[in-house]
């Protein structure tokens, strides 16, 4: 009996033979690597209210496997476990310890990333659970400071048709928030473990030269089961944000200028119309970096809170480490800041000062001081120690808050 092959089958066989001859499928395993990361943290929180001081000791353990590449294809699987060490003398938002100040590091295990990736000389595509960090993470980021990182379920594609030009599109069906991995009777509408919905991220960045990078973005966030406050209506953080960012560096000086406009989207019951501004100037000399800036998130005079919000941002990196302004106040906020970083004794010493004021009205929210020192531990490759502190002095907003962190992180 003779077997006849169609022209299409012959073409597929020829391609498969060429692929087998060109690259060894075994490279997916041979060039793979293990991922091991362990981060111990002690966090102390002292607030000027009736809550007990928080003293949280947690260990985040991350294990995973990154495959090699075969014709641009690769895969990654990564799992996290966050475990409490000692007494639960803090409010993780899931442990029922409401008499203590919050430390948002709930216990639990979760698949942090699980994805397939394709890389090409003109771009890449990623499908699955993944990190998404766009620009400086002011609008979309992974919140990697918290023990349970924020990751995204969806698809992301990047196209690089010209030197210096990167076009990015992402579709997000679910967001694994820092409050996860699980919900229970202690969660509320403003802190679900999984944020459901349909979001679209569009970002175009063009590096013209080191002195000028231009970025334009349009973020459509459909966040169905998320609210701006524990008792607010669902979808009140759904929004569409359109903006442009310019930044660059020349002869030791750096700058950033940014503007964005935010409106309601995807069934948000609240009408939004607010603006964002950023102006920043920096200078670096012999490893020492200085910055001064003003960041404005606009408020609104309407009922409720209609201020400019950034629900998917890595917020800890902005407006102070005390995390007082994770939700923008209804009157908006103007954050005038100074920061400095310098090498010291084999490590890095960093500090910042913030002055917070309302964007609408004359209220002074207070001021904040931040200080940190990070240094590799001698004799142990991959181990870094960190001590970090934040002090927020309240005026016409919130309460005095002091925070202290001691951390050791090992990465293999």
N, C-alpha and C positions, 0 to 999 in steps of 0.2 A: 504494500500500500504506500503510495506516495503522498507526501504532505506538501501542499502548495502554500507559499507565504505571499501575502499581499504587499504591494509597495510600501504601505505605511508600516507594516510589521517589520519589513526589511530595514526601513529607515530607523525605527526604534532600536532594533538589534544593533545596527551600526553605531548609534549614539551610545548605547550601553557598553559596547565593546571599546569605544573610544574612551569613555569615562573610566572603565576598568583599567585601561592601559595608561591613562593619564595620571590618575591619583588613586592611591590605595585606600579602600574603604576602612581599613583598620586604623587609619590615622585618627578617626573619631575617638578611638580608645587610647591609642599610643600617645597622642599629643594632649590627652585630657589631664586635668589636674583636680586634686581634692581642695575643698574650701573648708577651713576651720578658723573660727573666730570666737573668742570668749571675752565678754566685757562685764567686769564687776563694777558696781556703782553703789556708793553711799550718798543719799540725798537727804539733807536736813532743810525743813521749811518752818520758819517762825513768822506768823502773821499776828498783827495787832488786833485780834478779835477773840471770841470765846473758844475757838477751836484749839485742840491740843496740838503741840508741835509735832510735825511729821519727822520720823526717822526711818527711812526706807533703805534696806539692803537688798539688791537684786542682782541676779546673774543672767546675762543673755548669752546663750550658746547657739552658735550657728554652724551647721555642717552642710556640705553640698558637693556637687560634682559638676565641673565645667568640661564639656567634651572638647576634642580638637575640631578641626574644620575639614570638611570634605566637599570640594567644589563650592565653598562659601557657606555650606550648611553647618550649623552647630546647635547644641542644646545645653540647657542649664537647669539644674534642679537644686533648690536650696531650702532648708528647713530651719526654723528658729524655735527655741524654747526660752521662755522667760520664767525664772523661778525666784520666789522670795526666799531670803535667807534670814532666819531669826523671826522675831515678832512682827505681826502685821500692824505696826503702829503708824499707819498712814492710810489715806483714802485713795485707792487705786481707781476709783469710780465703779469697780465691780466687786469689791470685797466687803461692802457694807459697813466700812469703818468711817461713817459720816461725822464722827466726833473729832476727826483728825484733819489737818490740812491736806490738800490733794498732792499726790505724786502719781502722775498718769503712766504707770507701768504695770498693767494687770498681768497676772500669771497666765500661762498657757503655752500651747505648742501650735505651730501653724506652718504651712508651706509658704515661705516668703517669696520665692520666685520659682516658676516652672514654665519654661519657654523654649520655643524654636526660633532660630535666628538665621537670616541669610544675608551675607555681606557680598557686595559687588563694588567694583571700582567707582561706580556712579551712585552708590547709596547702599541702603540696608533696609531690612524689614524684620520686625519682631512680632511674634504671635504668642499670647499667653499672659501669665502673671509676671509682671516686670516692674523695674524701677523706671520712673519718668522724672527727670530733672531738667527743666527748661530754663535757659538763661541763668539768672542768679537765684532761681527758685522762689522768687517773690510771689509768683502766681501758681506755679505747679512744681512740687518737689516731693521728696521722700521722707521728710521729718526724721532724718537718720539720728538726730540727737536722742530721741526717745528709744527705749529698749525694743519696743515693737515698731519696726519701720513701716511707713505707709507705702504700699505697693498697689499696682493697678492691673486689673483684668481687662485685656483688650488687645488691640493691634496698633502698631506704630510703624510708620514708614518714613524714611528719609531719602531725599533725592539731592544729589550734588552735581548738577549739570554743568556748572562752571567753577573755576578755581575761586574759592572763597565764599561761594553761595551754597547754603544749606536750606532746603525746603522740608519742613516737618509737618506730618499730619498724624494724629492719633485719635482712635475711637475708644472710649472707655465705657464698659458696661457695669463695672463694679469697682469700688475702691475699698481696699482693706486698710482700715484706719488704725491709728495708734491706740484706740480704745479696745481693740480686739484682743484675742481672736473671737471671743464669745460675748453675746448679750445675756443678761439675766435680769432679775427684778430690780436691780439697782441702776440700770441705765435709763436714759431719757432721750427725747427727740433731738437733742443737740450733740449726742455722743454715741451714735450707733457703731457697732463693730464693723459693719459693712454698709457702705453708702451705695445705694442702688440708683440706677438711672441710665441716661444716655448722654454722654458728653463728647464734644468734638474739640480738638485742640489743633489750631493752625498757627504755624510759626515760620517766618522767613528771615534768615540772618545772612547778611552780606558783609564779609570782611574786606573792605576796600584796601586798607593798609593798616599797620599797627596803630596809627593815629586815629582811625575811624572804623568802627563797626556799627552797622545799622541793622536794627531788628524791628520787624513789624509783626504783630500777633493779633489773633482773634480767637477767644476762648469762649465756647458755648457750653455752659455747665448745667446739665439737667440732673439735679440731685433730689430724687423723689422723696426719700425718707429722712431728709435732714432738715432741721429747723434752726433758726438763728438763736433761739432760746429754748430752754426745756419745755415751756408751755406754749410756744409759738406754733403757728400753722406749718405743716410740712411744705417743702419746696421754697421756703422763704430765703434760701441761700442759692437758689437757681438764678443764674445771671449770664449775660453776654458782655464780655469785656474786650474792647478794641484799643490797642495802644501802639506806641512807637518808642524805641529806646536807642540812644546814641551813647557810645562809650569808646574810649581809646586811651593811649598813653604816648607821651613824648618827652624825652630828656628828663626822666624821673617824675614827671607830672602825669597824673591820670584824672579822668573826669567821667561822669555819667549824667545824662539828662534823659528824663523819661516822662511821658504823659499817657494817660489812659482814661477812657470813658466807660462807665458801667451802667447797664440797663437790665430790666427784668427779662426773664426767659423761662420757657418750659413750665408754664402754669404757675409761676410765682404769683401769689395773690396780692403782693405788695408792688406798687409802681416804683421803680428805681430810676434814679438819674443822678449819678455822682461822678466825681472826677478824682484822679490820682496824679500827683506831681512828685518828681524827684530831681534834686540838683545836688551833685556831690563832686568834691575836688580832693585829690590826694597827692601826696609827694613821698617818694621813696629815696633813701640815701643809705648806702652801706648796710642794707638789711633792715633798716628801720623804716616803717611805713606809717604815715600820718594821713588821716582823713577827716574832712568836715563836710556835713551835709544837712539838708532839710528834706524830709519826706512828709508828704501831706496826703492823707486819705480823707476825702470830703465827707461832710455830714449832710443832713437834710432837716428842714424845719417841719416836715410832715409828721403825722402820728406814727408811733412805733419807731423802730430802728431801721432807717433807710440808708445808712451810711455805706461807704465803699468797703466791701469785704473781700477777703482772699482765703476762702475755705480750704483750698488745696495747697496752700503755701507751706514752706518750711518756716513757720512763723518764729521759731526760737532764734533764728538768725537776725531778726529785725525787731526794732522797738524794745530792746532790752531783754536780758536773759531771765528776768523775774517772771516773764510771761503774763504781765498784767493786761495787755491789750490784744489777746488772742482774738477777741471780737471787737471790732472797731466801735467806739461809743457812738450814740446817735448823733451827737454834735460833731463827729469826725475827730481827727487828731492831726496835730502838727508836731513832728518829732525833729527837733534840732539836736544834732549829735556831733561829738568829737571822738575819734578813736586813734589808738596807737598800738603798734606791735614791734617788738625788737628782740633780737637774739640775746640770750642770757644763760651762761653756764651750760652750754650744750642743748638748751631748750629754747622755748619761745615765751616771752612775757607779753600779754595783751591786756589792754584796758579800754574802757569806753565810758563816756558821760552822755546822758540823754536829758533833754528838757522837753516835757510834754505839755502841750496846750490844746484847747479845743479849736477846731477849724472854724466853727461857727460860734460866736459869742466870745467872751473874755475869760472863760474858766482856765485856771492853771491846774493841770492834772497832777503835777509833781515832777520829781526828777529821779534819776537812777544812776548808780555807779556799778560798773562791771569790771572784774579783774580775774585773769586766769594765767596759769603757768603750766605748760605741757613739755614733757621731756622724755626721750627714749630712755629705758632703763638699761644701764651699762651691763654688758655680759649676757643679755637675753635678747636675741634678735627677734624683732616683731612685737616687743612689749613696750607700751607707752603709758606713762603715768600722767595724770591730770589733776590739778586742784583748781577749783573755780568758785567764784562767789558773785552774788548780786544783791544789791541793797536798793530797794525802792522806797523813797520818802514821799508819802501821799500828801496832796494838798486838797483839791476839790473833787477828788475821784479816788475810789477804791480805798485800800488801807495799807499801812506800812507793812512791807514784806522783806524778809531776809532769807536768802537761800545759799546753801553751801553744798558743793559736790566734791567727792573724792572718787577717783576712777582709775582703774587699770584695765588696759585692753591689749589682748594678744591676738595677732593675726598671722596665720601660716600661709 
